[in-house]
Amino acid sequence: MTDRTDGAADVLPMVHPFGLRVRGDIDRASRPVLARSLAWAVRISKADIHLDLSELTFIDAAGLQLIVRTAAGLPPPRALALVNAPATVRELLTLLSWQLDPEQRLRPQGGAADPQGPDPAPAPPR
C-alpha cells in the first residue's frame, strides 16, 4: 500500500515493527493520505502501530491532531508509537497534553486527554 498525492508525502507500510513510514509534508493536500493509511493500519492489525517520522519534513496542526485522535481511539492495550519523532512534533504534542512514554508510545499526560487538544482560552468578558 503506497498512497501518494502530488509529491508532498508518501505513507508506506512497515512490516516489522508493524506500522507506517511517513516521508515528506503532511498538510491539507496530503492529510487524506495519512488518514486513509492510519485507518488501514488500525483495521489490519491488532498490534501497536509504529509511525516512523524520521523522514517527515513538515506536519500541520490538523495532521498532528489526526495522529492524536488515532492514538486516542485505539482500544487498550494497543498504542500508537512515534518512531524518530522530530523535536518540534514532541513539543507540539506536549502543548496538546500528550507525551511519548519510554517506549515512544503516545499517551495523554496525566490520564485521559481530549484528542482535539486543550480547550481554547475563554473569550474575555464584555
RALINRA-V132141 format. One record per backbone hydrogen bond with DSSP energy under -1.0 kcal/mol. CO is the residue of the C=O (numbers start at 0). NH is the residue of the N-H. E is the energy in kcal/mol with one decimal. If there is no record, write none. Layout:
co | nh | e
CO | NH | E
CO | NH | E
This chain:
co | nh | e
7 | 24 | -3.2
9 | 22 | -2.9
11 | 20 | -3.1
13 | 18 | -1.8
17 | 49 | -2.3
18 | 13 | -2.9
19 | 51 | -3.0
20 | 11 | -2.8
22 | 9 | -2.5
23 | 56 | -2.8
23 | 57 | -1.2
25 | 59 | -2.0
26 | 30 | -2.2
29 | 33 | -1.5
30 | 34 | -2.7
31 | 35 | -2.6
32 | 36 | -2.2
33 | 37 | -2.8
34 | 38 | -2.3
35 | 39 | -2.2
36 | 40 | -2.4
37 | 41 | -2.5
38 | 42 | -2.1
39 | 43 | -2.7
40 | 44 | -1.1
48 | 80 | -3.1
49 | 19 | -2.6
50 | 82 | -2.3
51 | 21 | -2.7
52 | 55 | -1.6
54 | 23 | -2.5
57 | 25 | -3.1
59 | 63 | -2.0
60 | 64 | -2.4
61 | 65 | -1.9
62 | 66 | -1.7
63 | 67 | -2.3
64 | 68 | -3.0
65 | 69 | -2.1
66 | 70 | -2.3
67 | 71 | -2.7
68 | 72 | -1.6
74 | 77 | -1.9
78 | 48 | -2.2
79 | 105 | -3.4
80 | 50 | -3.5
82 | 52 | -3.1
85 | 89 | -2.1
86 | 90 | -2.6
87 | 91 | -2.4
88 | 92 | -2.4
89 | 93 | -1.8
90 | 94 | -1.6
91 | 95 | -1.3
92 | 97 | -2.7
93 | 96 | -1.7
96 | 108 | -2.7
98 | 106 | -3.2
100 | 103 | -2.6
103 | 81 | -2.5
104 | 100 | -2.5
106 | 98 | -3.1
113 | 116 | -2.0
